[in-house]
Structures are given as C-alpha cells and as structure tokens.
C-alpha cells in the first residue's frame, strides 16, 4: 500500500523505542591511571571522580566505561585516539583544546600526631617521614632536598599503611593528599580493635604545598561541552557536593 511504512523502517523504529538505553548509547572509553580511594575505588568502579563523571553523563546518550592503566600508557592511548577520555589531567599534560573546566582540587598535606609540631619543611629533616610515591618529584625542590638528606624518609605505594603507621606511632609524619588521608583514617577509626582508639582530633596537619587543580580531558568536542555544562549544573543543584559527602569529604 502506498504510504505504508516499509518493514525495515518499522523494525528500526520499534528497536529505537524498545531497546534498552545502554544498547543505543555511544561508548565512552575513559582511561584511569590514578586508582586511590576515595577518588577511584577500582574494584567497584566508583569513587568521587568516577561518580562525578557518571553523574555528568547520566541519560546523555554516552555510556562511560573505565580502563585502568599505567600513567604513561593512559596518555599515549588518549593521544592516539584509542581512549575517548582521561581523568586527572593538569594543564600542560595534553592539548588545552581537550581540557574540561577544573573538576577537582587536590591538597597535599603533612600530617602528624598532635604531640609533633611541624610548621616548615626544615622540621622534617630529623623526623621519620613516609610519603606517597614520587612525592620528591611532585612537591618541589625544597621538599626533594629534605627527602634526599633525611635517612628516615621513605616513599610507599600503599597509602592506607601510611595512616596506620602514623596513628600507631611508627612514623612521625606522613605526606599525603588530604581527602585520601581522612578516608583511610575514618576506616581505621571504624575498624579499630579492642584496646585501640583513634580520633581525628589526634592529628594535626601542616599546609605547606600549593593546591593542584585537575581537569578531565575528552577527544570529542561534543562530549567535552556536555561534561562542562553538566558539571556546572551539578555544582548549582548540589549533586557535586553530595558525591563528595558520600565519601566523607568536602569539595
């Protein structure tokens, strides 16, 4: 019959109506090279940064998936177009055309028990200090000098262990990102064994390093714009802050 819908066209229309949204969504492969709670909890595909990204793309027609990779490979695959997006990008690491607006700010601090007073980096020279890996490269020349001259300085891969060592008096100071430190401290408080007692007010922190602003990066201009728009909307409607609060943190 003239004007009747052709069978193929009808089938496509029905598929568009009834197929689950995730089957129609455009894949978005996201490279993740920084897998440290509370920002990224790899085993659960969640954390502050992953939740921010998922919330931004909810119902958008994009379907984010996460690939956990070493740092250098993450950037190499992004530059070659094999990844659609990456998180935790500082200015200068990729072309600014790919960068979102600032997403999150990290604050590296020096933590000690209240009985240990630290107000300058010189105070660390004679202390037992543990720091996150590559801290002597990331935190500047003065910190690197202290690290090189201090025989009791150590860099470790497991940040949870740093917090345990400090609270049990095995080190004098730890250098760690603020939200990471308190995430693991709150876990330690919640799981303390009989005879152990830990509280936030046992700790003092020294703010001796400048903050680090991180962006995400997207190869697609459309995905980049959508993320920027949604990020601003999330900050206005409170969902940005609520994601931080889920992990005991503040923006």
CORBELVEN-V779952 format. One line per field, one symbol per residue. ss: DSSP state (H for helix, E for strand, L for the rest). psi: psi as a letter, one per 30 degrees, with the letter a starting at -180 (. if undefined). burial: # if it has 16 or more other C-alpha atoms within 10 Angstrom, else .. A space follows every 10 residues. Layout:
ss = ???
psi = ???
burial = ???
This chain:
ss = LLLLLLHHHH HHHHHHHHLL HHHHLEEEEE EELLLLLLLL EHHHLELHHH HHHHHHHLLL LEEEEEEELL HHHHHHHHHL LLLLEEEEEL LLLLLHHHEL LLLEEELEEE EEELLLLLLL HHHHLLLLEE EELLHHHHLL HHHHHHHHHL LLEEEELLHH HHHHHHHLLL LLEEEEEHHH HHHHHHHHHH LLLLLLLLLH HHEEEELLLL LEEEEEEELL HHHHHHHHHH HHHHHHHLHH HHHHHHLLLL L
psi = kkfkkkeeee eeeeeeefkk effflkkjjk kjfjiklgek jeffhaleee eeeeeegkgf fkjklkkjll eeeeeeeeef gfkflllikl kfelkfffkl lkelkkjklk kllffkkkfl ffffegljkk llkgefeegl eeeeeeeffj fgkkklfjfe eeeeeefggf lfkkjlkeee efeeeeeeef gklkfkkkle gfklkkigkl lkkkllkkek eeeeeeeeee eeeeeefffe eeeeffggll .
burial = .......... .......... .......### #####.#### ##...##### #######... ####.#.... ...##.##.. ..######## .......### ####..#### ###...##.. #..##.#### ##..##.... ..##.##..# .####...## .##..##... ########## #####..#.. .......#.. ..####.#.. ..#######. ..##..##.# #..#....## ####..#.#. .
